[in-house]
């Protein structure tokens, strides 16, 4: 047995396992943060897309288009948490509060979303053709991080949405619970 062994000693193996375990323990919270950020961005972008779709459709079809909270992706629901989803539809008869009637086409729908809460100070957002005053308001998106991770979509009177980490009045966003 004149040659040297090419294996690892027990001490080297334990040291490598300790380093791997330390790195893994440090990576788990970071991965959780990335996951929460990705969910927040996807959900907020989905709502901004819904407002932009409604705005563009109102302008091109010269019709009122509504974005409303929905429980089933087919009908508008009364005021409440928007985490159950929303829908975008052409409101041909201009009813208020807006309801999806026979013959009114649903342009887009979102089902239940993975955030803790999504609340709005409006039941629905009506976008009108020809830059007529739209329904303004704020939708606040919250996850398990509370106000620290919250985002707001602020819809202006012209129907233009903007994303913010603060409320429309400049105050910090608050989340329920």
N, C-alpha and C positions, 0 to 999 in steps of 0.2 A: 504494500500500500504506500508507495512512494509519492503519489500526487496529492495536491491540495484539493479540498472540497470546494465546490462552487456554489453551495447553498447559503441560505441566510441563517444567522444565529437567532435564537429565541429573542434575545434582547433587540436585535434589529427589527424583527417582525413586530414585536410589541410597540416599539417606537413608531413604526410606520402606521400601525393601526390607531395609535393615539393621535397622530397628526391628521389622519383621515377623519376620525371621529370629531375632532375639534373643528375642522373645516366644514364638515357636514352640519354640525350644530350651529355654526355661524351663518351658514347658507339658508337654513330653513326660514328664519324670519324675513330674510331678504326675498326669498322666493314667494312668500306669502304677500309681501308688499307689492311685488310685481304682479301677482295674480289679482289683487284688489285694484291696483291701478289699471290693469288691462280691462277688467270688468267695468270699471267706472267709465273709462274712455269709450268703450264699445257702446254702453248704454246711452251716454250723453250724446255721442255722435249719431246714434240711431234716432234720438229725438230731434236733434238739429236737422238731420236729413228729412224727417217727417215735416217739420216746419218749412224747410226750403222747397220740398215737393209741393206742399199746399200753396205756397206763395207763387211758385212758377206755374202751377196748374191754374190758379185763379187768374193770373195775368194772361196766359195763352188761351184759355177757354172762356174768358170773360164771365166767370161764375164764382160764387162764393164757395170756398173750400174750407172744411172744418177739420181740426185735429182735436179729438176728444178721448177721454179715459174710457177704456173698454175692459169688460171682464171676459168676453168671449171672442174678441177680434171680429165681431159682426155688428154690434150695437153699442151706442154710447151708454155709459153708466153715470149715475149721479155722482156728485162730488165725492172725493175720497182719495185714497192713496193710488197713485198712477203706476205702482209697481206691478199691478195686474195686467198692464199693457195699454195700448192706445191704438187708434185707427185714424186714417185720413180718408175723407170722402167728399165728393162733390155734393153740396147742399142745394139741389135744384129748386126746392120750394122756399128756401130761406127761413125755415122755421126756427124759433128761438124759445126754449132751448133746442138745439139742433138734435135731430134724430135721423137715423138712417131709414129712409122710407123706400118702398118698392120703386125700382127704377133709378135709385141713387147709387152710383158706382163707388165701391170701396177701392181706393187707390193703393193703400198700403195698410198693413196691420202688424202689430207687435203683440206677442203673447207675454205671459208672466216673465218678469225680469229678475236677475239674481241679486239685486241690491236690497238692503234692509228696508228702505222706504224711498218713495218718490212722491213729493207732494207739490201741489200748485195752489196759487191763490185764485185760480180760474177753473171752472168746470170744463170749459172747452176754449179753443182758440180759433176764431173765425178770420180767415184771410180773404180779403175782398179784391176784386179786379181793379185795375187802373189806379193803384196806389191810394185807394180810399182807406181811411183809418181802420186798422185791424184791431183785434183784441190784444191788448198788451198784458203782460204779466210775467211772473217768475215761476220756474219749476226748479225745485231743489232736490238734488240727488244725494242720498246718504247711504253709507255702508257701515260696517261694524266699527270703523274708525271714528264715527261721529262727525262733529263739525270740522275736525282736522283734515278729513279726507273728502269733505263735501264739495260739490260743484253746483253751480246754478246756471240755468239757461234763461236769459232775460230776453223776452220778446218785446220789441219796440212797437210803437204805434204804426210804423210802416210795415211791420211783420218781419223785420230783420232780427234773427236770433244772434245772441252773443253768449259765449261761455265765460263764466267768472268764478273766482274763488271767494267772492264777496257778494252780498246782497245788492240790489239795485240802489239802495240808499247808502252804500259803502260800509255797512255794518258787517260783522262776522256772520257767517251762515250758522244756523242752529239745526240740530237734528233731534227728532223725538227720542225719548228713552234715555 
